[in-house]
Amino acid sequence: MFFLLRIGFWLTVVFLLLPAVVGGPASHAPSTGPAATNGDPKVNAFDALSAASAAAADAGGFCGRQPQACAIGASLIQLIGERAEAGARFALSYLSDQIVEEKRKAAARANGGRAGDTLTTHDLSPAWQGPRPPAGMAPAERTGAASPAPAATPPSAAPAAPAASGGTSGGVPLPPKRPA
């Protein structure tokens, strides 16, 4: 829908800027000939300029006649400006990230790295590990098992993560382990 509005706007601009078609109604003389007698209005550049200046002067007094509409319009313009600024900041940060990434790749290629490296910094960041249980917690408490932990296993020798069987930590299921 917005595409159609844009097309309509630009076609209107083009049609207004195009010169009159030769042989059309605008090519007749303004005060003589059959076109002047049938009541077709003729507008020259001076008349159009004076009408535009009168419309601009009238628009300048609009806020005096409708102060509430001007206040709403001012707040709308401020909101649009803030959103445009936020969008510009987002685009600038995205572009700067892309430039940094390209520089990193160029430096890696210059130092003899692989030329086909397509990993981004996000790809190279470590995977999410989840919350770590307290160091003194027994393995049975980490997995949520009902049986107590064997007394022979010291807490420091216990594994850092629950078993790969999809154990839970306090009733919350943990994701499966990734292969190393």
MODELLER restraints for C-alpha pairs under 7 A, 6 or more apart:
rsr = mdl.restraints
at = mdl.atoms
rsr.add(forms.Gaussian(group=physical.xy_distance, feature=features.Distance(at['CA:20:A'], at['CA:26:A']), mean=5.91, stdev=0.5))
rsr.add(forms.Gaussian(group=physical.xy_distance, feature=features.Distance(at['CA:20:A'], at['CA:27:A']), mean=6.83, stdev=0.5))
rsr.add(forms.Gaussian(group=physical.xy_distance, feature=features.Distance(at['CA:28:A'], at['CA:35:A']), mean=6.92, stdev=0.5))
rsr.add(forms.Gaussian(group=physical.xy_distance, feature=features.Distance(at['CA:30:A'], at['CA:36:A']), mean=6.54, stdev=0.5))
rsr.add(forms.Gaussian(group=physical.xy_distance, feature=features.Distance(at['CA:30:A'], at['CA:42:A']), mean=5.93, stdev=0.5))
rsr.add(forms.Gaussian(group=physical.xy_distance, feature=features.Distance(at['CA:63:A'], at['CA:70:A']), mean=5.46, stdev=0.5))
rsr.add(forms.Gaussian(group=physical.xy_distance, feature=features.Distance(at['CA:109:A'], at['CA:115:A']), mean=5.69, stdev=0.5))
rsr.add(forms.Gaussian(group=physical.xy_distance, feature=features.Distance(at['CA:133:A'], at['CA:142:A']), mean=6.91, stdev=0.5))
rsr.add(forms.Gaussian(group=physical.xy_distance, feature=features.Distance(at['CA:136:A'], at['CA:155:A']), mean=5.85, stdev=0.5))
rsr.add(forms.Gaussian(group=physical.xy_distance, feature=features.Distance(at['CA:137:A'], at['CA:155:A']), mean=6.89, stdev=0.5))
rsr.add(forms.Gaussian(group=physical.xy_distance, feature=features.Distance(at['CA:138:A'], at['CA:149:A']), mean=6.23, stdev=0.5))
rsr.add(forms.Gaussian(group=physical.xy_distance, feature=features.Distance(at['CA:138:A'], at['CA:155:A']), mean=6.16, stdev=0.5))
rsr.add(forms.Gaussian(group=physical.xy_distance, feature=features.Distance(at['CA:139:A'], at['CA:149:A']), mean=6.35, stdev=0.5))
rsr.add(forms.Gaussian(group=physical.xy_distance, feature=features.Distance(at['CA:139:A'], at['CA:158:A']), mean=6.52, stdev=0.5))
rsr.add(forms.Gaussian(group=physical.xy_distance, feature=features.Distance(at['CA:140:A'], at['CA:147:A']), mean=6.74, stdev=0.5))
rsr.add(forms.Gaussian(group=physical.xy_distance, feature=features.Distance(at['CA:140:A'], at['CA:148:A']), mean=6.02, stdev=0.5))
rsr.add(forms.Gaussian(group=physical.xy_distance, feature=features.Distance(at['CA:140:A'], at['CA:149:A']), mean=5.33, stdev=0.5))
rsr.add(forms.Gaussian(group=physical.xy_distance, feature=features.Distance(at['CA:142:A'], at['CA:162:A']), mean=6.45, stdev=0.5))
rsr.add(forms.Gaussian(group=physical.xy_distance, feature=features.Distance(at['CA:142:A'], at['CA:169:A']), mean=5.28, stdev=0.5))
rsr.add(forms.Gaussian(group=physical.xy_distance, feature=features.Distance(at['CA:143:A'], at['CA:162:A']), mean=5.70, stdev=0.5))
rsr.add(forms.Gaussian(group=physical.xy_distance, feature=features.Distance(at['CA:143:A'], at['CA:167:A']), mean=5.00, stdev=0.5))
rsr.add(forms.Gaussian(group=physical.xy_distance, feature=features.Distance(at['CA:143:A'], at['CA:168:A']), mean=5.07, stdev=0.5))
rsr.add(forms.Gaussian(group=physical.xy_distance, feature=features.Distance(at['CA:143:A'], at['CA:169:A']), mean=5.60, stdev=0.5))
rsr.add(forms.Gaussian(group=physical.xy_distance, feature=features.Distance(at['CA:144:A'], at['CA:168:A']), mean=5.77, stdev=0.5))
rsr.add(forms.Gaussian(group=physical.xy_distance, feature=features.Distance(at['CA:144:A'], at['CA:169:A']), mean=6.06, stdev=0.5))
rsr.add(forms.Gaussian(group=physical.xy_distance, feature=features.Distance(at['CA:144:A'], at['CA:170:A']), mean=6.25, stdev=0.5))
rsr.add(forms.Gaussian(group=physical.xy_distance, feature=features.Distance(at['CA:144:A'], at['CA:171:A']), mean=6.97, stdev=0.5))
rsr.add(forms.Gaussian(group=physical.xy_distance, feature=features.Distance(at['CA:164:A'], at['CA:176:A']), mean=5.81, stdev=0.5))
rsr.add(forms.Gaussian(group=physical.xy_distance, feature=features.Distance(at['CA:164:A'], at['CA:177:A']), mean=5.81, stdev=0.5))
rsr.add(forms.Gaussian(group=physical.xy_distance, feature=features.Distance(at['CA:166:A'], at['CA:173:A']), mean=6.70, stdev=0.5))
rsr.add(forms.Gaussian(group=physical.xy_distance, feature=features.Distance(at['CA:166:A'], at['CA:174:A']), mean=6.07, stdev=0.5))
rsr.add(forms.Gaussian(group=physical.xy_distance, feature=features.Distance(at['CA:166:A'], at['CA:175:A']), mean=6.55, stdev=0.5))
rsr.add(forms.Gaussian(group=physical.xy_distance, feature=features.Distance(at['CA:166:A'], at['CA:176:A']), mean=5.67, stdev=0.5))
rsr.add(forms.Gaussian(group=physical.xy_distance, feature=features.Distance(at['CA:167:A'], at['CA:173:A']), mean=6.17, stdev=0.5))
rsr.add(forms.Gaussian(group=physical.xy_distance, feature=features.Distance(at['CA:167:A'], at['CA:174:A']), mean=6.24, stdev=0.5))
rsr.add(forms.Gaussian(group=physical.xy_distance, feature=features.Distance(at['CA:168:A'], at['CA:174:A']), mean=5.59, stdev=0.5))
